[in-house]
């Protein structure tokens, strides 16, 4: 057992509060990690607001970079002192129809880090060893944290968007600033669409290689093969449909989105499609982390002491961040 502290939501709608706690010894198959850094994700806001299923009280945080301090029985792949990453998918059942068909991201009874299992807004965290990732040495602790959700989910969304040459990204926060770099590296033309009037973020997007950046109330300068919506705004779906070519795809990359307003069938016709991204598989994670080192992805981060987690969430909510926020215990 280890004595430490965490930042906890007592209920939906309540601010985080610091709690002192004892972290128990890891059970079989688990590891106890000392948290080195934990990214702040928009999903944490959905947990804060009660917009997705979570158990309360809960310690949020699912972009965790940690060091193994103790291993439970049956853990053979990880060793004490090793640095690993922990993401949103905390564990799966392994036997439902989805797990058996290589779609563990759709498991019927999953456990989600920071929502149904305590996460990384803490000095320490318990994690299922089979769901921990090796991290590229090229990334420091703070730089690696956003890769573990913004990067992982973003890359799954990019894969689902298909190989088209022209890509629109709606919402240019933590995920988009990572995936734009990957898409540019793949020699795609990337168009960034931000909140109207947010010229600072538009300039940031262009600095990362985006061909064009403008407000989400505009259309890209050419019809695109696919659009990925990272913002949690359902009204962007009809807008994105109008931006894609026939046969194009709109990928909704968030875990939660406001209601999608009605739109004319003509905007969908022409074999356009709308799909959602749900979680990720461990294979997705391993593939992206290897790719991130090759590109190489450069994450833009703002570090906050863990005790200022409420401020980090407020800055994320208000759109005051460039790139991603990361908490450091």
C-alpha positions in Angstrom: 0.0 0.0 0.0 1.1 3.6 -0.8 -0.2 6.8 0.7 -0.9 9.6 -1.7 -3.6 11.9 -2.9 -6.1 12.4 -5.8 -8.5 15.0 -7.2 -12.0 13.6 -7.1 -15.5 14.4 -8.5 -17.9 13.6 -5.7 -20.8 13.8 -8.1 -21.7 15.2 -11.5 -21.6 19.0 -11.5 -19.3 19.3 -8.5 -15.8 20.6 -8.8 -12.8 18.4 -8.2 -11.6 18.3 -4.6 -8.3 17.0 -3.2 -8.5 13.8 -1.1 -5.8 12.0 0.8 -6.0 8.2 0.1 -4.3 4.9 0.5 -3.6 3.1 -2.8 -4.0 -0.6 -2.2 -1.5 -3.2 -3.4 -2.2 -4.4 -6.9 -4.5 -7.4 -7.4 -3.5 -10.2 -9.7 -3.0 -8.8 -13.2 -2.7 -5.2 -12.0 0.2 -2.8 -11.5 0.4 0.2 -9.2 1.8 3.2 -11.0 3.3 6.4 -9.7 1.7 9.0 -12.0 4.3 11.1 -13.8 1.8 13.1 -15.9 -1.8 12.9 -16.9 -3.4 14.7 -19.8 -6.7 16.7 -19.5 -9.2 15.5 -22.1 -12.6 16.8 -23.2 -14.0 13.5 -22.0 -13.1 14.6 -18.5 -15.5 17.5 -18.9 -18.2 15.1 -20.0 -17.6 13.1 -16.8 -17.7 16.4 -14.8 -21.0 17.3 -16.3 -22.6 13.9 -16.1 -23.0 13.6 -19.9 -21.6 10.1 -20.1 -22.0 7.1 -17.8 -19.6 7.2 -14.9 -19.6 6.1 -11.2 -19.2 8.8 -8.5 -17.2 9.5 -6.6 -14.6 9.2 -9.3 -11.0 10.2 -9.9 -10.9 11.3 -13.6 -8.0 11.1 -16.1 -7.2 8.6 -18.8 -4.1 10.0 -20.5 -1.7 8.6 -17.9 2.1 8.3 -18.0 3.2 6.4 -15.0 6.1 4.3 -13.6 5.5 0.8 -12.3 6.1 0.7 -8.5 4.5 -2.6 -7.7 3.2 -5.6 -9.7 0.5 -8.0 -8.8 0.6 -11.7 -9.2 0.4 -12.9 -12.8 2.0 -9.8 -14.3 4.9 -11.0 -16.5 5.3 -8.3 -19.2 5.9 -5.3 -17.0 8.7 -4.7 -14.4 9.2 -2.3 -11.5 10.6 1.0 -12.8 9.2 0.7 -16.3 7.4 3.7 -17.8 4.0 2.9 -19.3 0.9 4.6 -20.6 -2.7 4.0 -19.6 -5.6 5.1 -21.7 -9.4 5.2 -21.7 -10.0 1.5 -22.3 -9.2 0.1 -18.8 -10.2 -3.5 -19.5 -12.7 -5.6 -21.5 -14.5 -8.9 -20.8 -12.6 -10.9 -23.5 -15.6 -13.2 -24.3 -18.5 -11.1 -25.8 -19.1 -11.2 -29.5 -17.1 -8.0 -30.0 -14.1 -9.1 -28.0 -14.0 -12.4 -29.9 -14.1 -10.6 -33.3 -11.2 -8.2 -32.7 -13.6 -5.3 -31.8 -12.8 -5.0 -28.1 -13.5 -1.3 -28.4 -17.2 -2.3 -28.6 -17.1 -4.7 -25.6 -20.4 -5.1 -23.9 -19.0 -4.8 -20.4 -15.9 -2.5 -20.6 -14.1 -0.7 -17.8 -13.1 2.9 -18.6 -10.2 4.6 -16.9 -11.3 7.8 -15.2 -15.1 7.1 -15.5 -15.8 3.6 -14.1 -12.4 3.0 -12.7 -10.3 5.7 -10.9 -7.9 7.4 -13.2 -4.8 9.5 -13.3 -5.7 12.8 -11.6 -3.7 11.4 -8.7 -0.3 10.7 -7.3 -0.8 6.9 -8.0 -3.2 4.8 -10.0 -4.0 1.1 -10.3 -4.2 -0.3 -13.8 -4.7 -3.6 -15.6 -1.3 -4.6 -16.8 -2.6 -6.0 -20.1 -4.0 -2.6 -21.0 -0.8 -0.6 -20.4 1.3 0.6 -23.4 5.0 0.9 -23.8 5.9 4.5 -24.6 8.4 5.7 -27.2 11.5 7.0 -25.4 11.5 10.1 -27.7 8.6 11.6 -25.7 9.0 13.1 -22.3 6.3 12.5 -19.7 4.3 15.6 -20.3 4.7 15.4 -24.1 3.6 11.7 -24.2 0.4 12.2 -22.1 -1.8 13.7 -24.9 -0.9 10.8 -27.2 -2.9 8.4 -25.0 -6.3 9.7 -25.9 -6.1 12.7 -28.2 -3.6 10.8 -30.3 -5.1 7.3 -30.0 -8.7 8.2 -30.7 -7.7 10.8 -33.2 -5.7 8.2 -35.2 -8.6 5.8 -35.1 -10.8 8.6 -36.5 -8.2 9.3 -39.2 -8.1 5.6 -40.2 -11.9 5.5 -40.4 -11.9 8.6 -42.6 -10.1 6.7 -45.3 -7.0 7.5 -47.4 -8.4 10.5 -49.2 -6.1 13.3 -50.2 -8.2 16.2 -48.8 -9.3 16.2 -45.1 -11.2 18.7 -43.0 -10.8 18.8 -39.2 -13.6 20.5 -37.3 -12.3 21.6 -33.9 -8.6 22.2 -33.5 -7.7 21.1 -30.0 -5.6 18.4 -28.5 -6.6 15.6 -30.9 -6.6 17.7 -34.1 -3.3 19.2 -33.5 -1.8 15.7 -33.3 -3.7 14.2 -36.2 -3.0 17.1 -38.5 0.7 16.4 -38.2 0.1 12.7 -39.1 -2.1 13.6 -42.1 0.4 16.2 -43.3 3.2 13.6 -43.0 1.0 11.3 -45.1 1.0 14.1 -47.7 -2.7 15.0 -47.4 -4.1 18.5 -47.7 -5.5 19.4 -44.3 -8.1 22.1 -43.7 -8.7 23.2 -40.1 -12.1 24.6 -39.0 -12.2 26.4 -35.7 -14.6 28.5 -33.7 -15.5 31.5 -35.9 -13.1 34.3 -35.2 -10.5 32.2 -33.4 -7.6 33.5 -35.5 -5.0 32.4 -33.0 -6.0 28.8 -33.3 -6.2 29.1 -37.1 -2.7 30.4 -37.1 -1.6 27.6 -34.9 -3.1 25.1 -37.4 -1.3 26.7 -40.3 2.0 26.5 -38.3 1.5 22.7 -38.1 1.3 22.4 -41.9 -2.5 22.8 -42.5 -3.1 24.1 -46.0 -5.9 26.4 -44.9 -7.6 27.3 -41.6 -10.9 29.2 -41.1 -14.1 29.3 -39.1 -16.5 26.4 -38.9 -19.2 28.6 -40.4 -17.2 28.5 -43.6 -16.6 25.7 -46.2 -13.1 24.5 -47.0 -11.7 26.0 -50.2 -12.3 22.7 -52.0 -14.6 19.8 -51.4 -12.9 17.2 -49.2 -12.8 13.4 -49.2 -13.5 13.2 -45.5 -14.2 15.3 -42.5 -13.4 14.5 -38.8 -15.4 16.3 -36.2 -13.6 16.6 -32.9 -15.8 19.3 -31.4 -18.8 18.1 -29.4 -21.2 20.2 -31.5 -23.8 18.2 -33.3 -24.6 21.2 -35.6 -21.3 20.7 -37.3 -22.5 17.4 -38.8 -24.7 18.9 -41.5 -22.0 21.5 -42.1 -19.4 18.8 -42.6 -21.7 16.9 -44.9 -21.9 19.9 -47.2 -18.1 20.0 -47.3 -17.5 16.4 -48.4 -17.4 15.0 -51.9 -19.8 12.3 -53.2 -18.7 9.0 -51.5 -17.1 11.1 -48.7 -17.3 10.3 -45.0 -18.0 12.4 -41.9 -16.4 10.9 -38.8 -17.7 11.9 -35.4 -14.7 11.4 -33.1 -16.1 12.4 -29.7 -17.6 10.2 -27.0 -20.4 12.7 -26.6 -22.0 15.2 -28.9 -25.0 17.6 -28.7 -28.0 16.6 -30.8 -27.6 16.7 -34.6 -30.1 19.0 -36.2 -32.2 17.8 -39.2 -30.8 18.3 -42.7 -31.9 17.7 -46.3 -31.5 14.2 -47.6 -29.7 15.8 -50.6 -26.8 16.6 -48.3 -26.3 12.9 -47.5 -27.2 11.6 -50.9 -24.3 10.6 -53.3 -23.2 7.8 -51.0 -21.9 10.1 -48.3 -21.8 8.6 -44.8 -21.7 9.5 -41.2 -19.9 7.2 -38.7 -18.8 7.5 -35.0 -15.7 6.4 -33.3 -16.1 4.3 -30.1 -13.1 3.9 -27.9 -10.1 2.0 -29.4 -8.5 -1.4 -29.4 -5.1 -2.2 -27.9 -3.8 -2.9 -31.5 -4.9 0.7 -32.4 -2.9 2.0 -29.5 0.3 0.1 -30.3 0.2 1.0 -34.0 -0.3 4.7 -33.3 2.4 5.0 -30.6 4.9 3.5 -33.1 3.8 5.9 -35.8 4.0 8.9 -33.5 7.7 8.3 -33.0 8.2 8.0 -36.8 6.5 11.2 -37.8 7.6 12.5 -35.3 4.5 14.1 -33.6 5.3 17.2 -31.6 2.7 17.7 -28.9 2.0 21.3 -27.7 1.2 21.3 -24.0 0.5 23.5 -21.1 1.5 21.9 -17.8 -0.5 22.5 -14.5 0.2 21.2 -11.0 -2.2 18.5 -10.2 -3.8 20.6 -7.5 -4.8 23.1 -10.2 -6.8 20.5 -12.1 -10.0 22.6 -11.8 -8.3 25.5 -13.6 -7.0 23.2 -16.3 -10.6 22.0 -16.9 -11.9 25.5 -16.9 -9.3 26.6 -19.5 -10.2 23.6 -21.7 -13.9 24.4 -21.5 -13.3 28.0 -22.4 -11.1 27.2 -25.3 -8.1 29.0 -23.8 -5.6 26.2 -24.6 -3.3 25.8 -27.5 -2.8 22.0 -27.9 -3.3 20.1 -24.7 -3.3 20.6 -20.9 -1.3 18.1 -18.8 -1.4 17.7 -15.0 1.8 16.9 -13.1 1.6 15.6 -9.5 
